[in-house]
């Protein structure tokens, strides 16, 4: 009987730990001294006719999830970023982040994006 109780406790602890790590990873990156702050570049979904969308649709459009980013040398980052935007017509962003924790985004031109990523 004790084995079943110990096994159950271990399984509950493992599931809880995985849940915490999955959803708190960006916040853990923010305080992790081994992860460096850096700038990356990414292409995000954009909409030319944003004026015809409702406010709720624009807010939903600007919720970027699992965006592939590239570091300043043009190499693809090994993780994907999620963040909120503020310009539905912007297509390229410059991202200040530490691991998966995003501090700041800035919309840039296609020319600047290609210059940084296509090295």
Long-range contacts (C-beta under 8 A, 24 or more apart in sequence): 25-99, 25-100, 26-82, 26-99, 26-100, 26-101, 26-102, 27-101, 28-99, 29-98, 29-99, 29-100, 29-101, 30-98, 30-99, 30-101, 32-98, 32-99, 35-98, 35-99, 36-98, 37-96, 37-97, 37-98, 37-103, 38-71, 38-72, 38-96, 38-97, 38-98, 39-71, 39-72, 39-94, 39-95, 39-96, 40-69, 40-70, 40-71, 40-72, 40-77, 40-81, 40-94, 40-95, 40-97, 41-69, 41-70, 41-72, 41-92, 41-93, 41-94, 41-95, 41-108, 41-113, 41-116, 41-117, 42-67, 42-68, 42-69, 42-70, 42-81, 42-92, 42-93, 42-95, 43-91, 43-92, 43-93, 43-113, 44-85, 44-90, 44-91, 44-92, 44-93, 46-88, 46-89, 46-90, 46-91, 47-88, 47-89, 48-89, 50-88, 50-89, 53-88, 58-88, 61-88, 62-86, 62-87, 62-88, 69-95, 69-97, 70-116, 70-117, 72-116, 73-119, 74-116, 74-117, 74-118, 74-119
